[in-house]
């Protein structure tokens, strides 16, 4: 049962927010339903800063925020490193070079990009179906993840009891909010998603800063130090975690043990290696990729990925730190009294209970609903793009009308929501589903999608077998490891330790499938290389292109792109730490983080921002080569 008491002002704010969100979706639906280009990509007419704010809002999800509050509560400042599991710094690699490469293709979905890279032969069709399947599994997994988070939170911060059973109450709330979100995103498509997310981001930013200020006013640094173990406020780490909660909250020690991250130095190192590989592989076929493909140009796609880091991290971590600090200072006794029954994933709504004044409480509840709705909406919008554009339009009704395709998009959105919701009803732990998605599922995705950028000989059959092997391993390896741990044959471990084996199995499928079959059509490879111009092992293709078009230059920016990415990771991590240092009032740490942000920003201005190119300089001078943007515009006007 929720202990929150919402005033009439709070209820009015929440009601106004929900009405505005749904109203925007229906108001804009006429523009979105003109054709599938408008529905899925907003007609490639949305400015980069609007897409960036939308993407930031989509990443500001309620489930992830609950997870981060739990991480900061239990792991302290060292939790700043743990989101590398996603990996959160994939946005840095996107900003540095991948968004430009991806947008140069001019396609509508990740599966359509596969045809751009591999062609239309039998192997390419298998590769195409593999990425569609992965996209749908990924979307359904994130929908289940979102459903769990919003249900848990709403049942704690909304006062109305929909069921006397707490678990059922959370499910009912999840169903109600999911239904509302599905209504506006299905109706309005990408236009609806972007414009509602800008509204949602404004609400979330105001609430985040306000909560951080309240925590600073209510909790002195000395009070926080007394409520936390030695080393809690230290960003640095060694080989082991070395946080001892035994005298303050023994359940936190048990949680650390169950997470399996005690060997923290190894854990962070593995996250960095895994994260770098996954980041170079590019975005999974979800809402992040859709934002990049929606940008007006490759340059604007890079700008969009960059602004996500600037506008998202500080306010989000002010909220995370504010709620965590309040919970540590004032609710430790209540948590301690629960013993081993503590659910650290509900620390967020618990911290809201006492310190949020009328008006702010309604705004914060609206912000948390917005955090869920923005991510959920973006994910729902991604799913029908693959089914309608990549299956229905291609194989079933290639001559269908735009109205028919948009209607099919409505139906597909509803179906994937129902599937994701059904899975969410049976999975209760956010941490469990997060770890499976970001380590096992993405582990099976990494090898194939890394090689597709950097190795010309990697062909469509290699992609299919790499994805098939990786997805099979993602389902089997963690399950086998869990059974071995239960039988005490191996020790308990975090799922990230399964990543190397899953990656190796997928890599074997990639290389074996490629070398056992013929290379892809050379004309397809030449077209891809000429337009995208990635670095990597493209020597034979570059020679063929140069024979046809003298003057074509290879991409020699590998060193610069990777240096910018490394500096960008330091920049992003410093931005993350800045929000936490402000709220915990660690002024020395804040000075170091701000100095790091300033120096890395100057470096990136010179080495990245001033050097962004829409297309390779030699492309415009080569007769007969049409850029993807021009092709899209010609198709739209034709």
Order of alpha helices (4+ residues) and beta strands (2+ residues): alpha-alpha-alpha-alpha-alpha-alpha-alpha-alpha-alpha-alpha-alpha-alpha-alpha-alpha-alpha-alpha-alpha-alpha-alpha-alpha-alpha-alpha-alpha-alpha-alpha-alpha-alpha-alpha
